[in-house]
């Protein structure tokens, strides 16, 4: 049997998906209480970010009969998230068998989508999911679930306006009103990508880029490129640059050995991804200090592809001591000597801190951080961890003081800044399957509790008859 002999095709899969959605019967009329406002429509939920997390959060809420929602994404349709913008890995790093966003609906899974086109034999032959195939699946997911996404819409500011409402200011568009705002804004959505001050202060902007940015590697054909950092993205970018004609790419690590341990694989095996929120604060702090200390290694195939290029070089134990512009290029000094490049790329990670997010400018001071809620021992204190928001069980932002509570009520951080509070969750495929139900419950519970007076009053007053029979039965004989 060839690889696609048993493929059923997407139309048949979509018909089966429609049948399965009817069988589980999870959608129906909304139960939330509509709000009226002079400015116009009030959404129950606005989700900022239309990538995998935002799409899946919206579907989860629809399953809970919360359909008065909208997803916003700043990118054109089909280019949400990193997969077709700045991600440069050839394949996902996670195992292909994960089912992160299908909510247990078989026909909605990536495997069902893949087998419909390539057959069971094609699935067996697949090693890792290609980045482009994952993005194609997300586009299909959005279409078949009819999820409401407004593309090319950038939220610039969230303004609490009282009565449990938030006004979302949009770039070049009229504001929106929402009761709940979910920030499904990915890895960078809880802070910003880190560019060392040494780079910012020494180099003009056209001589460097972070791995999170679009980079025109074709324009650097024949050039020498230096990459700072040894995480997985460094090798993704090295391979991408050399594949588009760069003359040489050199990767620099301060470590004396390449990172080899990926704690995510262990966390997947023993249930850390789902059970992490049950740990105490001291345990969470210690676990995440260890996790952040590892640095994610490249996959074996990614490293092999990059290292196979004749123009590739790797420098271990070589932190950048200084950087300066030299002529039209960049001079880098390490303990191993001086190096000259035409362009440098930074694989230097990110910093999570609500104060760094412009859309949170009106509320950031009132958001509780880990430093506010947990005092780590002096010898274990970690400034990167301390700056993360301290979140509630449903990803809700919590107040620093009781006076801050009202303006934060209804805001949820479903992005990488949730790492310390809730583990691998909002931006990690490994954690989405358990994180999404937690988020959906948190949002739905808040909506219900906000409306409890009206809902309980309606229940107490409810008098719609269901049983229409009579007793004792009236018969002709008795009537005579």
TORKOL-4160 file (C-alpha; in steps of 0.2 Angstrom, whole numbers, padded with zeros to 4 digits, m for minus):
480
<pt num="1" X="0000" Y="0000" Z="0000"/>
<pt num="2" X="0007" Y="0017" Z="m0005"/>
<pt num="3" X="0008" Y="0031" Z="0007"/>
<pt num="4" X="m0009" Y="0039" Z="0002"/>
<pt num="5" X="m0019" Y="0024" Z="m0004"/>
<pt num="6" X="m0030" Y="0025" Z="0012"/>
<pt num="7" X="m0031" Y="0044" Z="0012"/>
<pt num="8" X="m0049" Y="0049" Z="0013"/>
<pt num="9" X="m0047" Y="0068" Z="0008"/>
<pt num="10" X="m0051" Y="0083" Z="0018"/>
<pt num="11" X="m0070" Y="0085" Z="0012"/>
<pt num="12" X="m0074" Y="0068" Z="0020"/>
<pt num="13" X="m0064" Y="0072" Z="0036"/>
<pt num="14" X="m0074" Y="0088" Z="0037"/>
<pt num="15" X="m0090" Y="0079" Z="0036"/>
<pt num="16" X="m0085" Y="0067" Z="0049"/>
<pt num="17" X="m0079" Y="0082" Z="0060"/>
<pt num="18" X="m0096" Y="0090" Z="0058"/>
<pt num="19" X="m0104" Y="0073" Z="0064"/>
<pt num="20" X="m0093" Y="0072" Z="0079"/>
<pt num="21" X="m0097" Y="0089" Z="0084"/>
<pt num="22" X="m0115" Y="0085" Z="0084"/>
<pt num="23" X="m0113" Y="0069" Z="0093"/>
<pt num="24" X="m0103" Y="0078" Z="0108"/>
<pt num="25" X="m0116" Y="0092" Z="0108"/>
<pt num="26" X="m0106" Y="0105" Z="0116"/>
<pt num="27" X="m0112" Y="0121" Z="0108"/>
<pt num="28" X="m0128" Y="0129" Z="0110"/>
<pt num="29" X="m0136" Y="0146" Z="0114"/>
<pt num="30" X="m0126" Y="0158" Z="0125"/>
<pt num="31" X="m0130" Y="0159" Z="0143"/>
<pt num="32" X="m0121" Y="0175" Z="0147"/>
<pt num="33" X="m0131" Y="0191" Z="0150"/>
<pt num="34" X="m0129" Y="0203" Z="0136"/>
<pt num="35" X="m0122" Y="0220" Z="0141"/>
<pt num="36" X="m0128" Y="0237" Z="0134"/>
<pt num="37" X="m0116" Y="0252" Z="0132"/>
<pt num="38" X="m0118" Y="0269" Z="0124"/>
<pt num="39" X="m0102" Y="0265" Z="0114"/>
<pt num="40" X="m0109" Y="0250" Z="0105"/>
<pt num="41" X="m0108" Y="0231" Z="0106"/>
<pt num="42" X="m0100" Y="0223" Z="0121"/>
<pt num="43" X="m0091" Y="0207" Z="0118"/>
<pt num="44" X="m0090" Y="0194" Z="0132"/>
<pt num="45" X="m0072" Y="0190" Z="0127"/>
<pt num="46" X="m0060" Y="0198" Z="0116"/>
<pt num="47" X="m0044" Y="0187" Z="0113"/>
<pt num="48" X="m0029" Y="0196" Z="0108"/>
<pt num="49" X="m0019" Y="0185" Z="0096"/>
<pt num="50" X="m0025" Y="0173" Z="0083"/>
<pt num="51" X="m0011" Y="0160" Z="0083"/>
<pt num="52" X="m0013" Y="0142" Z="0090"/>
<pt num="53" X="m0017" Y="0148" Z="0108"/>
<pt num="54" X="m0030" Y="0161" Z="0103"/>
<pt num="55" X="m0039" Y="0150" Z="0090"/>
<pt num="56" X="m0040" Y="0135" Z="0103"/>
<pt num="57" X="m0045" Y="0147" Z="0117"/>
<pt num="58" X="m0060" Y="0153" Z="0106"/>
<pt num="59" X="m0065" Y="0136" Z="0102"/>
<pt num="60" X="m0065" Y="0131" Z="0120"/>
<pt num="61" X="m0076" Y="0145" Z="0125"/>
<pt num="62" X="m0088" Y="0141" Z="0111"/>
<pt num="63" X="m0089" Y="0124" Z="0118"/>
<pt num="64" X="m0095" Y="0132" Z="0134"/>
<pt num="65" X="m0108" Y="0141" Z="0125"/>
<pt num="66" X="m0099" Y="0158" Z="0125"/>
<pt num="67" X="m0099" Y="0163" Z="0107"/>
<pt num="68" X="m0100" Y="0182" Z="0109"/>
<pt num="69" X="m0082" Y="0183" Z="0107"/>
<pt num="70" X="m0069" Y="0190" Z="0094"/>
<pt num="71" X="m0051" Y="0186" Z="0090"/>
<pt num="72" X="m0039" Y="0200" Z="0085"/>
<pt num="73" X="m0023" Y="0198" Z="0076"/>
<pt num="74" X="m0011" Y="0211" Z="0069"/>
<pt num="75" X="m0005" Y="0200" Z="0055"/>
<pt num="76" X="m0013" Y="0196" Z="0038"/>
<pt num="77" X="m0024" Y="0181" Z="0037"/>
<pt num="78" X="m0015" Y="0165" Z="0037"/>
<pt num="79" X="0001" Y="0173" Z="0045"/>
<pt num="80" X="m0004" Y="0173" Z="0063"/>
<pt num="81" X="0009" Y="0167" Z="0075"/>
<pt num="82" X="0028" Y="0164" Z="0072"/>
<pt num="83" X="0027" Y="0150" Z="0059"/>
<pt num="84" X="0027" Y="0160" Z="0043"/>
<pt num="85" X="0035" Y="0175" Z="0050"/>
<pt num="86" X="0050" Y="0173" Z="0061"/>
<pt num="87" X="0051" Y="0155" Z="0065"/>
<pt num="88" X="0065" Y="0147" Z="0055"/>
<pt num="89" X="0066" Y="0129" Z="0061"/>
<pt num="90" X="0061" Y="0116" Z="0047"/>
<pt num="91" X="0051" Y="0105" Z="0059"/>
<pt num="92" X="0042" Y="0107" Z="0076"/>
<pt num="93" X="0053" Y="0101" Z="0091"/>
<pt num="94" X="0038" Y="0093" Z="0099"/>
<pt num="95" X="0033" Y="0074" Z="0097"/>
<pt num="96" X="0021" Y="0072" Z="0082"/>
<pt num="97" X="0009" Y="0063" Z="0093"/>
<pt num="98" X="0004" Y="0077" Z="0104"/>
<pt num="99" X="m0014" Y="0083" Z="0103"/>
<pt num="100" X="m0013" Y="0100" Z="0110"/>
<pt num="101" X="m0029" Y="0109" Z="0103"/>
<pt num="102" X="m0042" Y="0096" Z="0098"/>
<pt num="103" X="m0050" Y="0095" Z="0115"/>
<pt num="104" X="m0051" Y="0076" Z="0112"/>
<pt num="105" X="m0062" Y="0077" Z="0096"/>
<pt num="106" X="m0053" Y="0064" Z="0085"/>
<pt num="107" X="m0057" Y="0072" Z="0068"/>
<pt num="108" X="m0050" Y="0089" Z="0074"/>
<pt num="109" X="m0033" Y="0082" Z="0078"/>
<pt num="110" X="m0017" Y="0085" Z="0067"/>
<pt num="111" X="m0016" Y="0067" Z="0065"/>
<pt num="112" X="m0033" Y="0065" Z="0057"/>
<pt num="113" X="m0029" Y="0081" Z="0046"/>
<pt num="114" X="m0013" Y="0073" Z="0040"/>
<pt num="115" X="m0020" Y="0055" Z="0037"/>
<pt num="116" X="m0034" Y="0062" Z="0027"/>
<pt num="117" X="m0021" Y="0069" Z="0015"/>
<pt num="118" X="m0007" Y="0056" Z="0017"/>
<pt num="119" X="m0015" Y="0040" Z="0024"/>
<pt num="120" X="m0010" Y="0030" Z="0039"/>
<pt num="121" X="0006" Y="0025" Z="0031"/>
<pt num="122" X="0010" Y="0043" Z="0028"/>
<pt num="123" X="0008" Y="0046" Z="0046"/>
<pt num="124" X="0019" Y="0031" Z="0051"/>
<pt num="125" X="0033" Y="0038" Z="0040"/>
<pt num="126" X="0032" Y="0055" Z="0047"/>
<pt num="127" X="0046" Y="0059" Z="0059"/>
<pt num="128" X="0042" Y="0077" Z="0065"/>
<pt num="129" X="0029" Y="0089" Z="0059"/>
<pt num="130" X="0035" Y="0102" Z="0047"/>
<pt num="131" X="0033" Y="0120" Z="0052"/>
<pt num="132" X="0023" Y="0124" Z="0036"/>
<pt num="133" X="0012" Y="0109" Z="0038"/>
<pt num="134" X="0008" Y="0115" Z="0056"/>
<pt num="135" X="0003" Y="0132" Z="0050"/>
<pt num="136" X="m0008" Y="0124" Z="0036"/>
<pt num="137" X="m0017" Y="0114" Z="0050"/>
<pt num="138" X="m0020" Y="0130" Z="0060"/>
<pt num="139" X="m0027" Y="0138" Z="0044"/>
<pt num="140" X="m0039" Y="0123" Z="0042"/>
<pt num="141" X="m0043" Y="0123" Z="0061"/>
<pt num="142" X="m0049" Y="0141" Z="0060"/>
<pt num="143" X="m0059" Y="0138" Z="0044"/>
<pt num="144" X="m0068" Y="0122" Z="0049"/>
<pt num="145" X="m0073" Y="0129" Z="0066"/>
<pt num="146" X="m0078" Y="0146" Z="0059"/>
<pt num="147" X="m0069" Y="0155" Z="0072"/>
<pt num="148" X="m0071" Y="0174" Z="0072"/>
<pt num="149" X="m0054" Y="0183" Z="0068"/>
<pt num="150" X="m0051" Y="0201" Z="0064"/>
<pt num="151" X="m0034" Y="0202" Z="0055"/>
<pt num="152" X="m0023" Y="0216" Z="0053"/>
<pt num="153" X="m0029" Y="0223" Z="0069"/>
<pt num="154" X="m0017" Y="0228" Z="0083"/>
<pt num="155" X="m0023" Y="0231" Z="0101"/>
<pt num="156" X="m0012" Y="0246" Z="0108"/>
<pt num="157" X="m0020" Y="0249" Z="0125"/>
<pt num="158" X="m0032" Y="0241" Z="0137"/>
<pt num="159" X="m0042" Y="0254" Z="0147"/>
<pt num="160" X="m0053" Y="0248" Z="0162"/>
<pt num="161" X="m0068" Y="0259" Z="0161"/>
<pt num="162" X="m0078" Y="0252" Z="0176"/>
<pt num="163" X="m0093" Y="0241" Z="0178"/>
<pt num="164" X="m0082" Y="0226" Z="0173"/>
<pt num="165" X="m0078" Y="0233" Z="0156"/>
<pt num="166" X="m0062" Y="0236" Z="0146"/>
<pt num="167" X="m0060" Y="0247" Z="0131"/>
<pt num="168" X="m0047" Y="0240" Z="0119"/>
<pt num="169" X="m0039" Y="0254" Z="0109"/>
<pt num="170" X="m0034" Y="0248" Z="0091"/>
<pt num="171" X="m0022" Y="0256" Z="0079"/>
<pt num="172" X="m0031" Y="0265" Z="0066"/>
<pt num="173" X="m0048" Y="0258" Z="0071"/>
<pt num="174" X="m0062" Y="0262" Z="0083"/>
<pt num="175" X="m0061" Y="0255" Z="0100"/>
<pt num="176" X="m0069" Y="0239" Z="0106"/>
<pt num="177" X="m0078" Y="0235" Z="0122"/>
<pt num="178" X="m0075" Y="0218" Z="0131"/>
<pt num="179" X="m0079" Y="0211" Z="0148"/>
<pt num="180" X="m0065" Y="0199" Z="0147"/>
<pt num="181" X="m0048" Y="0201" Z="0138"/>
<pt num="182" X="m0037" Y="0186" Z="0135"/>
<pt num="183" X="m0019" Y="0190" Z="0130"/>
<pt num="184" X="m0015" Y="0175" Z="0119"/>
<pt num="185" X="0001" Y="0184" Z="0113"/>
<pt num="186" X="0014" Y="0170" Z="0112"/>
<pt num="187" X="0031" Y="0169" Z="0118"/>
<pt num="188" X="0035" Y="0188" Z="0118"/>
<pt num="189" X="0017" Y="0193" Z="0124"/>
<pt num="190" X="0022" Y="0194" Z="0142"/>
<pt num="191" X="0037" Y="0206" Z="0140"/>
<pt num="192" X="0050" Y="0208" Z="0126"/>
<pt num="193" X="0064" Y="0200" Z="0117"/>
<pt num="194" X="0080" Y="0203" Z="0125"/>
<pt num="195" X="0093" Y="0214" Z="0116"/>
<pt num="196" X="0109" Y="0216" Z="0127"/>
<pt num="197" X="0112" Y="0234" Z="0131"/>
<pt num="198" X="0130" Y="0231" Z="0124"/>
<pt num="199" X="0122" Y="0229" Z="0107"/>
<pt num="200" X="0109" Y="0243" Z="0108"/>
<pt num="201" X="0122" Y="0256" Z="0113"/>
<pt num="202" X="0136" Y="0251" Z="0101"/>
<pt num="203" X="0127" Y="0247" Z="0084"/>
<pt num="204" X="0116" Y="0255" Z="0072"/>
<pt num="205" X="0100" Y="0246" Z="0069"/>
<pt num="206" X="0104" Y="0240" Z="0052"/>
<pt num="207" X="0118" Y="0230" Z="0058"/>
<pt num="208" X="0109" Y="0218" Z="0069"/>
<pt num="209" X="0093" Y="0208" Z="0072"/>
<pt num="210" X="0085" Y="0197" Z="0085"/>
<pt num="211" X="0080" Y="0180" Z="0079"/>
<pt num="212" X="0062" Y="0185" Z="0083"/>
<pt num="213" X="0062" Y="0198" Z="0068"/>
<pt num="214" X="0061" Y="0196" Z="0050"/>
<pt num="215" X="0078" Y="0195" Z="0042"/>
<pt num="216" X="0082" Y="0196" Z="0024"/>
<pt num="217" X="0096" Y="0183" Z="0023"/>
<pt num="218" X="0095" Y="0183" Z="0004"/>
<pt num="219" X="0102" Y="0201" Z="0005"/>
<pt num="220" X="0116" Y="0195" Z="0015"/>
<pt num="221" X="0122" Y="0182" Z="0002"/>
<pt num="222" X="0141" Y="0181" Z="0003"/>
<pt num="223" X="0142" Y="0190" Z="0019"/>
<pt num="224" X="0149" Y="0185" Z="0036"/>
<pt num="225" X="0136" Y="0183" Z="0050"/>
<pt num="226" X="0139" Y="0181" Z="0069"/>
<pt num="227" X="0126" Y="0174" Z="0080"/>
<pt num="228" X="0126" Y="0177" Z="0099"/>
<pt num="229" X="0118" Y="0163" Z="0109"/>
<pt num="230" X="0117" Y="0144" Z="0109"/>
<pt num="231" X="0099" Y="0140" Z="0110"/>
<pt num="232" X="0089" Y="0131" Z="0097"/>
<pt num="233" X="0085" Y="0147" Z="0087"/>
<pt num="234" X="0103" Y="0151" Z="0085"/>
<pt num="235" X="0105" Y="0135" Z="0074"/>
<pt num="236" X="0089" Y="0137" Z="0065"/>
<pt num="237" X="0095" Y="0154" Z="0060"/>
<pt num="238" X="0112" Y="0148" Z="0055"/>
<pt num="239" X="0105" Y="0135" Z="0044"/>
<pt num="240" X="0093" Y="0147" Z="0036"/>
<pt num="241" X="0107" Y="0160" Z="0033"/>
<pt num="242" X="0119" Y="0148" Z="0025"/>
<pt num="243" X="0104" Y="0140" Z="0015"/>
<pt num="244" X="0101" Y="0157" Z="0007"/>
<pt num="245" X="0119" Y="0160" Z="0002"/>
<pt num="246" X="0128" Y="0168" Z="0017"/>
<pt num="247" X="0147" Y="0166" Z="0015"/>
<pt num="248" X="0150" Y="0161" Z="0034"/>
<pt num="249" X="0140" Y="0160" Z="0050"/>
<pt num="250" X="0148" Y="0158" Z="0067"/>
<pt num="251" X="0139" Y="0154" Z="0083"/>
<pt num="252" X="0145" Y="0160" Z="0100"/>
<pt num="253" X="0141" Y="0153" Z="0117"/>
<pt num="254" X="0147" Y="0158" Z="0134"/>
<pt num="255" X="0145" Y="0140" Z="0139"/>
<pt num="256" X="0160" Y="0128" Z="0137"/>
<pt num="257" X="0149" Y="0114" Z="0131"/>
<pt num="258" X="0133" Y="0114" Z="0120"/>
<pt num="259" X="0117" Y="0112" Z="0130"/>
<pt num="260" X="0111" Y="0094" Z="0129"/>
<pt num="261" X="0097" Y="0092" Z="0141"/>
<pt num="262" X="0079" Y="0097" Z="0137"/>
<pt num="263" X="0069" Y="0096" Z="0153"/>
<pt num="264" X="0053" Y="0097" Z="0143"/>
<pt num="265" X="0054" Y="0079" Z="0137"/>
<pt num="266" X="0055" Y="0074" Z="0155"/>
<pt num="267" X="0041" Y="0085" Z="0160"/>
<pt num="268" X="0030" Y="0078" Z="0146"/>
<pt num="269" X="0033" Y="0060" Z="0152"/>
<pt num="270" X="0029" Y="0062" Z="0171"/>
<pt num="271" X="0014" Y="0074" Z="0170"/>
<pt num="272" X="0023" Y="0090" Z="0174"/>
<pt num="273" X="0014" Y="0099" Z="0160"/>
<pt num="274" X="m0003" Y="0096" Z="0168"/>
<pt num="275" X="0000" Y="0095" Z="0186"/>
<pt num="276" X="0013" Y="0109" Z="0189"/>
<pt num="277" X="0000" Y="0121" Z="0195"/>
<pt num="278" X="m0003" Y="0110" Z="0210"/>
<pt num="279" X="0014" Y="0113" Z="0217"/>
<pt num="280" X="0017" Y="0126" Z="0231"/>
<pt num="281" X="0026" Y="0142" Z="0227"/>
<pt num="282" X="0043" Y="0137" Z="0233"/>
<pt num="283" X="0042" Y="0121" Z="0223"/>
<pt num="284" X="0037" Y="0131" Z="0207"/>
<pt num="285" X="0051" Y="0143" Z="0210"/>
<pt num="286" X="0064" Y="0130" Z="0211"/>
<pt num="287" X="0058" Y="0120" Z="0196"/>
<pt num="288" X="0058" Y="0135" Z="0185"/>
<pt num="289" X="0075" Y="0141" Z="0191"/>
<pt num="290" X="0081" Y="0124" Z="0185"/>
<pt num="291" X="0071" Y="0124" Z="0169"/>
<pt num="292" X="0077" Y="0142" Z="0164"/>
<pt num="293" X="0095" Y="0137" Z="0168"/>
<pt num="294" X="0096" Y="0123" Z="0155"/>
<pt num="295" X="0093" Y="0133" Z="0139"/>
<pt num="296" X="0084" Y="0123" Z="0126"/>
<pt num="297" X="0096" Y="0113" Z="0115"/>
<pt num="298" X="0094" Y="0112" Z="0096"/>
<pt num="299" X="0087" Y="0095" Z="0090"/>
<pt num="300" X="0100" Y="0083" Z="0083"/>
<pt num="301" X="0094" Y="0086" Z="0065"/>
<pt num="302" X="0094" Y="0105" Z="0066"/>
<pt num="303" X="0112" Y="0105" Z="0073"/>
<pt num="304" X="0117" Y="0092" Z="0060"/>
<pt num="305" X="0110" Y="0102" Z="0046"/>
<pt num="306" X="0118" Y="0119" Z="0052"/>
<pt num="307" X="0135" Y="0111" Z="0055"/>
<pt num="308" X="0135" Y="0102" Z="0038"/>
<pt num="309" X="0138" Y="0119" Z="0029"/>
<pt num="310" X="0156" Y="0122" Z="0025"/>
<pt num="311" X="0154" Y="0140" Z="0031"/>
<pt num="312" X="0148" Y="0136" Z="0048"/>
<pt num="313" X="0159" Y="0138" Z="0064"/>
<pt num="314" X="0155" Y="0136" Z="0083"/>
<pt num="315" X="0164" Y="0145" Z="0097"/>
<pt num="316" X="0162" Y="0138" Z="0114"/>
<pt num="317" X="0167" Y="0147" Z="0130"/>
<pt num="318" X="0166" Y="0163" Z="0120"/>
<pt num="319" X="0155" Y="0177" Z="0127"/>
<pt num="320" X="0155" Y="0193" Z="0118"/>
<pt num="321" X="0165" Y="0205" Z="0129"/>
<pt num="322" X="0163" Y="0220" Z="0118"/>
<pt num="323" X="0155" Y="0225" Z="0101"/>
<pt num="324" X="0158" Y="0240" Z="0090"/>
<pt num="325" X="0155" Y="0246" Z="0073"/>
<pt num="326" X="0170" Y="0245" Z="0062"/>
<pt num="327" X="0168" Y="0253" Z="0045"/>
<pt num="328" X="0152" Y="0245" Z="0037"/>
<pt num="329" X="0152" Y="0230" Z="0048"/>
<pt num="330" X="0154" Y="0224" Z="0066"/>
<pt num="331" X="0169" Y="0220" Z="0077"/>
<pt num="332" X="0166" Y="0207" Z="0091"/>
<pt num="333" X="0178" Y="0204" Z="0105"/>
<pt num="334" X="0178" Y="0187" Z="0114"/>
<pt num="335" X="0191" Y="0179" Z="0126"/>
<pt num="336" X="0197" Y="0170" Z="0110"/>
<pt num="337" X="0201" Y="0185" Z="0100"/>
<pt num="338" X="0193" Y="0198" Z="0088"/>
<pt num="339" X="0180" Y="0193" Z="0075"/>
<pt num="340" X="0173" Y="0204" Z="0060"/>
<pt num="341" X="0156" Y="0202" Z="0053"/>
<pt num="342" X="0145" Y="0211" Z="0041"/>
<pt num="343" X="0129" Y="0208" Z="0052"/>
<pt num="344" X="0125" Y="0200" Z="0069"/>
<pt num="345" X="0110" Y="0190" Z="0075"/>
<pt num="346" X="0105" Y="0189" Z="0093"/>
<pt num="347" X="0098" Y="0172" Z="0100"/>
<pt num="348" X="0097" Y="0180" Z="0117"/>
<pt num="349" X="0079" Y="0175" Z="0123"/>
<pt num="350" X="0066" Y="0186" Z="0131"/>
<pt num="351" X="0062" Y="0195" Z="0147"/>
<pt num="352" X="0044" Y="0193" Z="0155"/>
<pt num="353" X="0038" Y="0208" Z="0164"/>
<pt num="354" X="0020" Y="0217" Z="0162"/>
<pt num="355" X="0029" Y="0234" Z="0163"/>
<pt num="356" X="0037" Y="0230" Z="0146"/>
<pt num="357" X="0020" Y="0228" Z="0137"/>
<pt num="358" X="0013" Y="0245" Z="0130"/>
<pt num="359" X="m0005" Y="0238" Z="0130"/>
<pt num="360" X="m0004" Y="0236" Z="0149"/>
<pt num="361" X="0002" Y="0253" Z="0152"/>
<pt num="362" X="m0013" Y="0258" Z="0162"/>
<pt num="363" X="m0013" Y="0243" Z="0173"/>
<pt num="364" X="0004" Y="0236" Z="0174"/>
<pt num="365" X="0009" Y="0245" Z="0191"/>
<pt num="366" X="m0006" Y="0235" Z="0199"/>
<pt num="367" X="m0001" Y="0218" Z="0193"/>
<pt num="368" X="0006" Y="0206" Z="0206"/>
<pt num="369" X="0023" Y="0200" Z="0202"/>
<pt num="370" X="0031" Y="0184" Z="0209"/>
<pt num="371" X="0042" Y="0196" Z="0220"/>
<pt num="372" X="0026" Y="0202" Z="0228"/>
<pt num="373" X="0020" Y="0185" Z="0233"/>
<pt num="374" X="0035" Y="0174" Z="0236"/>
<pt num="375" X="0051" Y="0179" Z="0245"/>
<pt num="376" X="0064" Y="0167" Z="0238"/>
<pt num="377" X="0080" Y="0163" Z="0249"/>
<pt num="378" X="0093" Y="0176" Z="0245"/>
<pt num="379" X="0105" Y="0163" Z="0238"/>
<pt num="380" X="0091" Y="0157" Z="0226"/>
<pt num="381" X="0083" Y="0173" Z="0221"/>
<pt num="382" X="0081" Y="0175" Z="0202"/>
<pt num="383" X="0077" Y="0192" Z="0195"/>
<pt num="384" X="0070" Y="0185" Z="0179"/>
<pt num="385" X="0057" Y="0174" Z="0189"/>
<pt num="386" X="0053" Y="0188" Z="0201"/>
<pt num="387" X="0047" Y="0200" Z="0187"/>
<pt num="388" X="0034" Y="0187" Z="0180"/>
<pt num="389" X="0016" Y="0190" Z="0184"/>
<pt num="390" X="0009" Y="0180" Z="0199"/>
<pt num="391" X="m0007" Y="0173" Z="0191"/>
<pt num="392" X="m0022" Y="0164" Z="0197"/>
<pt num="393" X="m0028" Y="0147" Z="0193"/>
<pt num="394" X="m0037" Y="0152" Z="0177"/>
<pt num="395" X="m0022" Y="0163" Z="0171"/>
<pt num="396" X="m0031" Y="0178" Z="0178"/>
<pt num="397" X="m0020" Y="0193" Z="0182"/>
<pt num="398" X="m0020" Y="0196" Z="0201"/>
<pt num="399" X="m0019" Y="0213" Z="0210"/>
<pt num="400" X="m0004" Y="0219" Z="0220"/>
<pt num="401" X="m0016" Y="0227" Z="0232"/>
<pt num="402" X="m0035" Y="0226" Z="0235"/>
<pt num="403" X="m0036" Y="0244" Z="0227"/>
<pt num="404" X="m0030" Y="0237" Z="0211"/>
<pt num="405" X="m0042" Y="0223" Z="0209"/>
<pt num="406" X="m0056" Y="0231" Z="0200"/>
<pt num="407" X="m0045" Y="0237" Z="0185"/>
<pt num="408" X="m0037" Y="0220" Z="0183"/>
<pt num="409" X="m0053" Y="0210" Z="0184"/>
<pt num="410" X="m0057" Y="0201" Z="0168"/>
<pt num="411" X="m0039" Y="0201" Z="0161"/>
<pt num="412" X="m0030" Y="0185" Z="0158"/>
<pt num="413" X="m0012" Y="0182" Z="0153"/>
<pt num="414" X="m0012" Y="0166" Z="0141"/>
<pt num="415" X="0005" Y="0169" Z="0135"/>
<pt num="416" X="0023" Y="0164" Z="0140"/>
<pt num="417" X="0023" Y="0175" Z="0155"/>
<pt num="418" X="0012" Y="0162" Z="0163"/>
<pt num="419" X="0027" Y="0150" Z="0164"/>
<pt num="420" X="0031" Y="0152" Z="0183"/>
<pt num="421" X="0014" Y="0152" Z="0189"/>
<pt num="422" X="0006" Y="0138" Z="0178"/>
<pt num="423" X="0021" Y="0130" Z="0170"/>
<pt num="424" X="0023" Y="0125" Z="0151"/>
<pt num="425" X="0006" Y="0130" Z="0146"/>
<pt num="426" X="0000" Y="0145" Z="0135"/>
<pt num="427" X="0014" Y="0145" Z="0123"/>
<pt num="428" X="0021" Y="0128" Z="0123"/>
<pt num="429" X="0013" Y="0114" Z="0113"/>
<pt num="430" X="0017" Y="0102" Z="0126"/>
<pt num="431" X="0006" Y="0111" Z="0139"/>
<pt num="432" X="m0008" Y="0117" Z="0129"/>
<pt num="433" X="m0019" Y="0102" Z="0131"/>
<pt num="434" X="m0020" Y="0104" Z="0149"/>
<pt num="435" X="m0019" Y="0123" Z="0150"/>
<pt num="436" X="m0033" Y="0127" Z="0138"/>
<pt num="437" X="m0047" Y="0119" Z="0149"/>
<pt num="438" X="m0040" Y="0128" Z="0164"/>
<pt num="439" X="m0041" Y="0145" Z="0155"/>
<pt num="440" X="m0058" Y="0141" Z="0148"/>
<pt num="441" X="m0064" Y="0137" Z="0165"/>
<pt num="442" X="m0057" Y="0153" Z="0172"/>
<pt num="443" X="m0065" Y="0164" Z="0160"/>
<pt num="444" X="m0082" Y="0155" Z="0160"/>
<pt num="445" X="m0082" Y="0155" Z="0179"/>
<pt num="446" X="m0078" Y="0174" Z="0180"/>
<pt num="447" X="m0092" Y="0177" Z="0168"/>
<pt num="448" X="m0104" Y="0167" Z="0178"/>
<pt num="449" X="m0100" Y="0174" Z="0194"/>
<pt num="450" X="m0101" Y="0192" Z="0187"/>
<pt num="451" X="m0119" Y="0188" Z="0182"/>
<pt num="452" X="m0123" Y="0178" Z="0197"/>
<pt num="453" X="m0137" Y="0190" Z="0204"/>
<pt num="454" X="m0146" Y="0190" Z="0187"/>
<pt num="455" X="m0144" Y="0171" Z="0184"/>
<pt num="456" X="m0149" Y="0166" Z="0202"/>
<pt num="457" X="m0164" Y="0178" Z="0202"/>
<pt num="458" X="m0169" Y="0171" Z="0185"/>
<pt num="459" X="m0168" Y="0153" Z="0192"/>
<pt num="460" X="m0178" Y="0157" Z="0208"/>
<pt num="461" X="m0192" Y="0166" Z="0197"/>
<pt num="462" X="m0192" Y="0152" Z="0184"/>
<pt num="463" X="m0209" Y="0144" Z="0181"/>
<pt num="464" X="m0210" Y="0137" Z="0164"/>
<pt num="465" X="m0220" Y="0121" Z="0165"/>
<pt num="466" X="m0212" Y="0106" Z="0158"/>
<pt num="467" X="m0224" Y="0092" Z="0163"/>
<pt num="468" X="m0241" Y="0095" Z="0155"/>
<pt num="469" X="m0251" Y="0080" Z="0160"/>
<pt num="470" X="m0266" Y="0080" Z="0173"/>
<pt num="471" X="m0270" Y="0070" Z="0188"/>
<pt num="472" X="m0282" Y="0063" Z="0193"/>
<pt num="473" X="m0286" Y="0059" Z="0175"/>
<pt num="474" X="m0304" Y="0065" Z="0170"/>
<pt num="475" X="m0314" Y="0051" Z="0161"/>
<pt num="476" X="m0330" Y="0052" Z="0152"/>
<pt num="477" X="m0338" Y="0041" Z="0166"/>
<pt num="478" X="m0333" Y="0052" Z="0180"/>
<pt num="479" X="m0339" Y="0067" Z="0171"/>
<pt num="480" X="m0356" Y="0059" Z="0169"/>
